[in-house]
Amino acid sequence: MDIESYERRVFATTAAATGTDVPASELVQAYNDVLENQAVFLRPGVDTAIESSVVLATAIVTNGSENTHTTKLRRWA
């Protein structure tokens, strides 16, 4: 499932459960508008782990969208 479909399903389910009349697409947009992707902080020791893995093939597995996490990663690149 692509991220847009996932977000619509999550917000549609939440809206239905709370009796909200706002369309899911508007809730998704409002959520994304206030989401601050630059407000990320590295946990202690992450810089050492990253430096140690420079010579290794690395992958990131996440439940977030590519756009969201690309923004976060670029802050630390």
OpenMM code with the backbone's topology and positions (N, CA, C; nanometers):
from openmm import Vec3, app, unit

residues = "MET ASP ILE GLU SER TYR GLU ARG ARG VAL PHE ALA THR THR ALA ALA ALA THR GLY THR ASP VAL PRO ALA SER GLU LEU VAL GLN ALA TYR ASN ASP VAL LEU GLU ASN GLN ALA VAL PHE LEU ARG PRO GLY VAL ASP THR ALA ILE GLU SER SER VAL VAL LEU ALA THR ALA ILE VAL THR ASN GLY SER GLU ASN THR HIS THR THR LYS LEU ARG ARG TRP ALA".split()
positions = [
    Vec3(0.0853, -0.1175, 0.0000),
    Vec3(0.0000, 0.0000, 0.0000),
    Vec3(0.0898, 0.1237, 0.0000),
    Vec3(0.0614, 0.2179, -0.0874),
    Vec3(0.1408, 0.3395, -0.0918),
    Vec3(0.1067, 0.4290, 0.0278),
    Vec3(0.1936, 0.5240, 0.0551),
    Vec3(0.1803, 0.6073, 0.1752),
    Vec3(0.0524, 0.6910, 0.1724),
    Vec3(0.0148, 0.7404, 0.0548),
    Vec3(-0.1063, 0.8225, 0.0484),
    Vec3(-0.2302, 0.7410, 0.0848),
    Vec3(-0.2379, 0.6185, 0.0338),
    Vec3(-0.3519, 0.5312, 0.0665),
    Vec3(-0.3512, 0.4954, 0.2144),
    Vec3(-0.2328, 0.4686, 0.2668),
    Vec3(-0.2204, 0.4344, 0.4091),
    Vec3(-0.2674, 0.5508, 0.4959),
    Vec3(-0.2180, 0.6707, 0.4667),
    Vec3(-0.2571, 0.7873, 0.5467),
    Vec3(-0.4076, 0.8111, 0.5392),
    Vec3(-0.4648, 0.8024, 0.4190),
    Vec3(-0.6093, 0.8212, 0.4067),
    Vec3(-0.6852, 0.7178, 0.4892),
    Vec3(-0.6397, 0.5939, 0.4867),
    Vec3(-0.7077, 0.4888, 0.5632),
    Vec3(-0.6970, 0.5160, 0.7129),
    Vec3(-0.5787, 0.5544, 0.7593),
    Vec3(-0.5601, 0.5831, 0.9028),
    Vec3(-0.6510, 0.6973, 0.9460),
    Vec3(-0.6490, 0.8072, 0.8702),
    Vec3(-0.7287, 0.9234, 0.9097),
    Vec3(-0.8773, 0.9003, 0.8884),
    Vec3(-0.9154, 0.8246, 0.7878),
    Vec3(-1.0575, 0.7919, 0.7680),
    Vec3(-1.1083, 0.7071, 0.8840),
    Vec3(-1.0277, 0.6123, 0.9279),
    Vec3(-1.0643, 0.5271, 1.0412),
    Vec3(-1.0761, 0.6102, 1.1685),
    Vec3(-0.9802, 0.6995, 1.1895),
    Vec3(-0.9820, 0.7859, 1.3081),
    Vec3(-1.1018, 0.8791, 1.3053),
    Vec3(-1.1285, 0.9379, 1.1897),
    Vec3(-1.2428, 1.0285, 1.1778),
    Vec3(-1.3731, 0.9554, 1.2072),
    Vec3(-1.3867, 0.8350, 1.1526),
    Vec3(-1.5089, 0.7571, 1.1755),
    Vec3(-1.5236, 0.7202, 1.3237),
    Vec3(-1.4133, 0.6836, 1.3867),
    Vec3(-1.4174, 0.6420, 1.5272),
    Vec3(-1.4509, 0.7581, 1.6205),
    Vec3(-1.4173, 0.8795, 1.5793),
    Vec3(-1.4420, 0.9953, 1.6653),
    Vec3(-1.5612, 1.0778, 1.6208),
    Vec3(-1.6261, 1.0338, 1.5134),
    Vec3(-1.7432, 1.1069, 1.4648),
    Vec3(-1.7089, 1.2378, 1.3980),
    Vec3(-1.5872, 1.2510, 1.3477),
    Vec3(-1.5431, 1.3732, 1.2812),
    Vec3(-1.5973, 1.3785, 1.1392),
    Vec3(-1.6484, 1.4934, 1.0987),
    Vec3(-1.7039, 1.5090, 0.9650),
    Vec3(-1.6026, 1.5604, 0.8626),
    Vec3(-1.4792, 1.5823, 0.9052),
    Vec3(-1.3760, 1.6337, 0.8145),
    Vec3(-1.3289, 1.5199, 0.7243),
    Vec3(-1.3210, 1.5425, 0.5932),
    Vec3(-1.2731, 1.4376, 0.5025),
    Vec3(-1.1305, 1.3950, 0.5355),
    Vec3(-1.1021, 1.2680, 0.5191),
    Vec3(-0.9703, 1.2143, 0.5515),
    Vec3(-0.8599, 1.2880, 0.4774),
    Vec3(-0.8826, 1.3248, 0.3533),
    Vec3(-0.7793, 1.3946, 0.2760),
    Vec3(-0.7424, 1.5287, 0.3407),
    Vec3(-0.8400, 1.5973, 0.3993),
    Vec3(-0.8124, 1.7234, 0.4687),
    Vec3(-0.7356, 1.6990, 0.5977),
    Vec3(-0.7671, 1.5915, 0.6676),
    Vec3(-0.6937, 1.5575, 0.7894),
    Vec3(-0.5490, 1.5232, 0.7566),
    Vec3(-0.5269, 1.4472, 0.6499),
    Vec3(-0.3909, 1.4133, 0.6068),
    Vec3(-0.3139, 1.5413, 0.5766),
    Vec3(-0.3741, 1.6320, 0.5015),
    Vec3(-0.3066, 1.7572, 0.4653),
    Vec3(-0.2743, 1.8400, 0.5894),
    Vec3(-0.3679, 1.8511, 0.6817),
    Vec3(-0.3444, 1.9278, 0.8045),
    Vec3(-0.2313, 1.8657, 0.8863),
    Vec3(-0.2298, 1.7345, 0.8954),
    Vec3(-0.1231, 1.6636, 0.9677),
    Vec3(0.0118, 1.6923, 0.9027),
    Vec3(0.0190, 1.6776, 0.7713),
    Vec3(0.1451, 1.7003, 0.7011),
    Vec3(0.1896, 1.8456, 0.7078),
    Vec3(0.0950, 1.9389, 0.7138),
    Vec3(0.1286, 2.0806, 0.7233),
    Vec3(0.1976, 2.1151, 0.8547),
    Vec3(0.1617, 2.0482, 0.9629),
    Vec3(0.2213, 2.0803, 1.0930),
    Vec3(0.3369, 1.9889, 1.1303),
    Vec3(0.3552, 1.8825, 1.0539),
    Vec3(0.4647, 1.7901, 1.0825),
    Vec3(0.5967, 1.8604, 1.0564),
    Vec3(0.6825, 1.8635, 1.1545),
    Vec3(0.8115, 1.9310, 1.1417),
    Vec3(0.9193, 1.8259, 1.1193),
    Vec3(0.9512, 1.8005, 0.9927),
    Vec3(1.0494, 1.6981, 0.9602),
    Vec3(1.1926, 1.7393, 0.9910),
    Vec3(1.2143, 1.8672, 1.0165),
    Vec3(1.3481, 1.9124, 1.0524),
    Vec3(1.3745, 1.8989, 1.2026),
    Vec3(1.2708, 1.8750, 1.2801),
    Vec3(1.2839, 1.8673, 1.4258),
    Vec3(1.3199, 1.7250, 1.4683),
    Vec3(1.4367, 1.6814, 1.4263),
    Vec3(1.4828, 1.5484, 1.4623),
    Vec3(1.6161, 1.5596, 1.5338),
    Vec3(1.6395, 1.4682, 1.6241),
    Vec3(1.7630, 1.4679, 1.7006),
    Vec3(1.8182, 1.3263, 1.7025),
    Vec3(1.9492, 1.3160, 1.6927),
    Vec3(2.0136, 1.1855, 1.6964),
    Vec3(2.0262, 1.1377, 1.8402),
    Vec3(2.0044, 1.0097, 1.8586),
    Vec3(2.0235, 0.9507, 1.9910),
    Vec3(2.1722, 0.9388, 2.0196),
    Vec3(2.2095, 0.9387, 2.1466),
    Vec3(2.3510, 0.9245, 2.1814),
    Vec3(2.4092, 0.7968, 2.1188),
    Vec3(2.5249, 0.8111, 2.0575),
    Vec3(2.5930, 0.6967, 1.9978),
    Vec3(2.5637, 0.6748, 1.8507),
    Vec3(2.4616, 0.7426, 1.7988),
    Vec3(2.4266, 0.7227, 1.6586),
    Vec3(2.5380, 0.7711, 1.5667),
    Vec3(2.6001, 0.8828, 1.6007),
    Vec3(2.7072, 0.9334, 1.5153),
    Vec3(2.8211, 0.8323, 1.5028),
    Vec3(2.8539, 0.7640, 1.6109),
    Vec3(2.9576, 0.6602, 1.6084),
    Vec3(2.9141, 0.5429, 1.5223),
    Vec3(2.7885, 0.5026, 1.5342),
    Vec3(2.7369, 0.3917, 1.4536),
    Vec3(2.7395, 0.4267, 1.3050),
    Vec3(2.7026, 0.5484, 1.2723),
    Vec3(2.7022, 0.5913, 1.1328),
    Vec3(2.8449, 0.5947, 1.0781),
    Vec3(2.9363, 0.6519, 1.1528),
    Vec3(3.0758, 0.6582, 1.1094),
    Vec3(3.1339, 0.5186, 1.0901),
    Vec3(3.0965, 0.4245, 1.1745),
    Vec3(3.1470, 0.2878, 1.1664),
    Vec3(3.0905, 0.2127, 1.0470),
    Vec3(2.9749, 0.2537, 0.9987),
    Vec3(2.9097, 0.1799, 0.8906),
    Vec3(2.9323, 0.2413, 0.7534),
    Vec3(3.0177, 0.3409, 0.7439),
    Vec3(3.0401, 0.4099, 0.6170),
    Vec3(3.0844, 0.3126, 0.5073),
    Vec3(3.1599, 0.2119, 0.5413),
    Vec3(3.2116, 0.1179, 0.4409),
    Vec3(3.1152, 0.0024, 0.4151),
    Vec3(3.0026, 0.0004, 0.4828),
    Vec3(2.9056, -0.1082, 0.4679),
    Vec3(2.7847, -0.0636, 0.3861),
    Vec3(2.7274, -0.1584, 0.3135),
    Vec3(2.5994, -0.1307, 0.2475),
    Vec3(2.4953, -0.1130, 0.3577),
    Vec3(2.4160, -0.0086, 0.3480),
    Vec3(2.3223, 0.0233, 0.4550),
    Vec3(2.1825, 0.0447, 0.3977),
    Vec3(2.0833, -0.0001, 0.4702),
    Vec3(1.9438, 0.0209, 0.4321),
    Vec3(1.8685, 0.0735, 0.5523),
    Vec3(1.7628, 0.1463, 0.5248),
    Vec3(1.6774, 0.1979, 0.6306),
    Vec3(1.5380, 0.1405, 0.6101),
    Vec3(1.4823, 0.0837, 0.7152),
    Vec3(1.3475, 0.0305, 0.7114),
    Vec3(1.2630, 0.1164, 0.8047),
    Vec3(1.1518, 0.1671, 0.7532),
    Vec3(1.0689, 0.2571, 0.8313),
    Vec3(0.9227, 0.2409, 0.7923),
    Vec3(0.8360, 0.2863, 0.8782),
    Vec3(0.6942, 0.2843, 0.8434),
    Vec3(0.6475, 0.4209, 0.7934),
    Vec3(0.7409, 0.5144, 0.7786),
    Vec3(0.7068, 0.6475, 0.7305),
    Vec3(0.7275, 0.6602, 0.5807),
    Vec3(0.6856, 0.7724, 0.5269),
    Vec3(0.6981, 0.7938, 0.3834),
    Vec3(0.8420, 0.8277, 0.3460),
    Vec3(0.8758, 0.8009, 0.2219),
    Vec3(1.0094, 0.8329, 0.1724),
    Vec3(1.0370, 0.9823, 0.1843),
    Vec3(0.9393, 1.0657, 0.1487),
    Vec3(0.9583, 1.2105, 0.1563),
    Vec3(0.9866, 1.2573, 0.2978),
    Vec3(0.9132, 1.2039, 0.3931),
    Vec3(0.9326, 1.2428, 0.5326),
    Vec3(1.0726, 1.2099, 0.5797),
    Vec3(1.1161, 1.0885, 0.5544),
    Vec3(1.2450, 1.0461, 0.6070),
    Vec3(1.3625, 1.0987, 0.5259),
    Vec3(1.3418, 1.1254, 0.3993),
    Vec3(1.4477, 1.1878, 0.3190),
    Vec3(1.4791, 1.3257, 0.3762),
    Vec3(1.3766, 1.3998, 0.4115),
    Vec3(1.3948, 1.5319, 0.4722),
    Vec3(1.4733, 1.5207, 0.6016),
    Vec3(1.4389, 1.4238, 0.6841),
    Vec3(1.5078, 1.4050, 0.8113),
    Vec3(1.6541, 1.3670, 0.7893),
    Vec3(1.6784, 1.2761, 0.6974),
    Vec3(1.8150, 1.2296, 0.6730),
    Vec3(1.9028, 1.3394, 0.6130),
    Vec3(1.8466, 1.4204, 0.5277),
    Vec3(1.9251, 1.5282, 0.4670),
    Vec3(1.9737, 1.6278, 0.5706),
    Vec3(1.9001, 1.6414, 0.6783),
    Vec3(1.9419, 1.7333, 0.7846),
    Vec3(2.0752, 1.6890, 0.8441),
    Vec3(2.1010, 1.5601, 0.8442),
    Vec3(2.2230, 1.5069, 0.9055),
    Vec3(2.3302, 1.4662, 0.8044),
    Vec3(2.3013, 1.4826, 0.6759),
    Vec3(2.3982, 1.4413, 0.5732),
    Vec3(2.5141, 1.5376, 0.5653),
] * unit.nanometer
topology = app.Topology()
chain = topology.addChain("A")
for resn in residues:
    res = topology.addResidue(resn, chain)
    for name in ("N", "CA", "C"):
        topology.addAtom(name, app.Element.getBySymbol(name[0]), res)
